[in-house]
Amino acid sequence: MMNRNMMKQAQQLQKQMLKAQQEIESSTVEFSSGGGAVKVVVSGKMIVESIEIDPDAVDPGDVEMLQDLVLSAVNGGIEKAQELASSKMGAITGGLNIPGLT
């Protein structure tokens, strides 16, 4: 059975985790590929919020290159957002691997 002190610590940890989760969800990260030809903004909820494509990157004769740049930027943005979430939650949990948390 948990004593009062442990319950208090658990409640504090829960509050900190909730606050961190809210901070993560309201955060955004930016990632670009092709030297800035394609820029992507991804939210902490892992949602792509915007994609910006430099008109010079649009070559009708090489659509595959543009597709690769977009794919790279989107994947990089999502990975960066996941790293942000892991970093914020890891700071609270002290690196503990708690199932169900990012």
Residue pairs with C-beta under 8 A, 6 or more apart in sequence:
2 10
13 92
13 93
16 92
17 89
17 92
17 93
17 101
20 88
20 89
20 91
20 92
21 89
23 44
23 88
24 44
24 84
24 85
24 88
24 89
24 102
25 43
25 44
25 45
26 44
27 43
27 44
27 81
27 84
28 41
28 42
28 43
28 44
28 49
28 81
29 41
29 42
29 44
29 77
29 80
29 81
29 84
30 39
30 40
30 41
30 42
30 77
31 39
31 40
31 42
31 73
31 76
31 77
31 79
31 80
32 38
32 39
32 40
32 73
33 69
33 70
33 72
33 73
33 76
34 57
34 69
34 72
34 73
36 54
37 53
37 54
37 56
37 57
37 69
38 51
38 52
38 53
38 54
38 57
38 66
38 69
38 70
38 72
38 73
39 50
39 51
39 52
39 73
40 48
40 50
40 51
40 52
40 70
40 73
40 74
40 76
40 77
41 48
41 49
41 50
41 77
42 48
42 49
42 74
42 77
42 78
42 80
42 81
43 49
43 81
44 81
44 84
44 85
46 78
46 81
46 82
48 74
48 77
48 78
51 70
51 73
51 74
53 66
53 70
57 65
57 66
57 69
58 66
59 65
59 66
82 102
85 102
86 102
89 101
89 102
93 101
